[in-house]
Amino acid sequence: MNKLNLLVFCLLLVSVTPCVSVWAQSLTINYSGVVFDNDDHRDTYTEEMLMIAEHLGVLDLKAIITTYQHSEYPEFVKGREEIQQKAKQAGLQVDYALFSGTNKTLAVPSSRKIEDTRPLDIDGSRFIVSEAKKASSELPLAILTGGQLTSVANAYLMDSTIADRVIVLGLFGAPKIDYNANLDAWAWTIILAKLKIVSFKFREDNGDFGQAFLQMPSVPKDRLKEVLPLNTFTQWMIDKRHPSQEVLQRDGDGNALATLLSSQYITRYRRWSFQKIDPENHHPIMVLDPEGKVYQILDADKEIGTEAYWQLLNAYAKEE
């Protein structure tokens, strides 16, 4: 964008944010393979959609990791094993690694320096390192997250040379913290300081759901029943629901995957760079920067994300 076009854009853009840092345009993410790191397996469709995409050859799913610090952690690990079994029983050609990840969090070192953080013994983190070393800055390993960020930050602690070879996309705040990030706030600080990030905020400061988060792909149960052939895997998709939530009709962790599936999904974003760590709360202090590595997604096109999902589901249905 030249200076004249930038001036016109700034005059037309209605925003209280400095116009040099807000871009109303699409976002293309180039990547090699995909790792998915999440907590609950019952309340989203992201991993099933990743498995279908892997089966169809749309992307290369390298691994799924479970990271969660609370008591349900063993249930989530076992649930992912069962989903993988159902997929293979149904004939899906999937060859991704499955890791239990961790139910621990990173400890803030007394020095408050990232490089002094003691890494945890996490098999999923070691796998991220090994796969990132096969990637490049031009085609990084895409890490999709829907929960706490411990396993991802831990991979950086194990080998800091992977910093330019990964990109982390997920449901966590940037530049301010929110629910998922707060499950391991030091891990969140590490990834914002050191890695390339695409962030969808779960909740705004006033408590409302994030605008971009609300543009998650729609996956209505009735449409699944109508389109999908019945087998062990698709029956699981149709039946799945979180026991304490409403019937699952959308993919609550699907914004990151939709970003990979369509370069037109993101419609507005802001970029930030890490400046320093706040000595009071150990959170990152970020500054607006049109060249920054942290992409704060402000809005997206729900119809485009939904269409990308259903192209996969229809392609799988036709194959059956």
Stockholm file with secondary structure:
# STOCKHOLM 1.0

chainA/1-320         MNKLNLLVFCLLLVSVTPCVSVWAQSLTINYSGVVFDNDDHRDTYTEEMLMIAEHLGVLDLKAIITTYQHSEYPEFVKGREEIQQKAKQAGLQVDYALFSGTNKTLAVPSSRKIEDTRPLDIDGSRFIVSEAKKASSELPLAILTGGQLTSVANAYLMDSTIADRVIVLGLFGAPKIDYNANLDAWAWTIILAKLKIVSFKFREDNGDFGQAFLQMPSVPKDRLKEVLPLNTFTQWMIDKRHPSQEVLQRDGDGNALATLLSSQYITRYRRWSFQKIDPENHHPIMVLDPEGKVYQILDADKEIGTEAYWQLLNAYAKEE
#=GR chainA/1-320 SS CCHHHHHHHHHHCCCSSCGGGEECSCCCCCCSCEEEEESCSSSCCHHHHHHHHHHHTSSCEEEEEEECCSTTHHHHHHHHHHHHHHHHHTTCCCCCEEEEEESCCCCCCTTCCGGGCCCCCCHHHHHHHHHHTTSCSSSCEEEEESSCCHHHHHHHHHCGGGGGGEEEEEECCSSSCCHHHHTTHHHHHHHHHHSEEEEECSBCTTSCBCTTGGGCCBCCHHHHHHHSCCSHHHHHHHHCCCTTSCCCCBCTTTHHHHHHHCTTSEEEEEEEEEEEECTTTCCEEEEECTTCSEEEEEEECHHHHHHHHHHHHHHHHHHC
#=GC SS_cons         CCHHHHHHHHHHCCCSSCGGGEECSCCCCCCSCEEEEESCSSSCCHHHHHHHHHHHTSSCEEEEEEECCSTTHHHHHHHHHHHHHHHHHTTCCCCCEEEEEESCCCCCCTTCCGGGCCCCCCHHHHHHHHHHTTSCSSSCEEEEESSCCHHHHHHHHHCGGGGGGEEEEEECCSSSCCHHHHTTHHHHHHHHHHSEEEEECSBCTTSCBCTTGGGCCBCCHHHHHHHSCCSHHHHHHHHCCCTTSCCCCBCTTTHHHHHHHCTTSEEEEEEEEEEEECTTTCCEEEEECTTCSEEEEEEECHHHHHHHHHHHHHHHHHHC
//
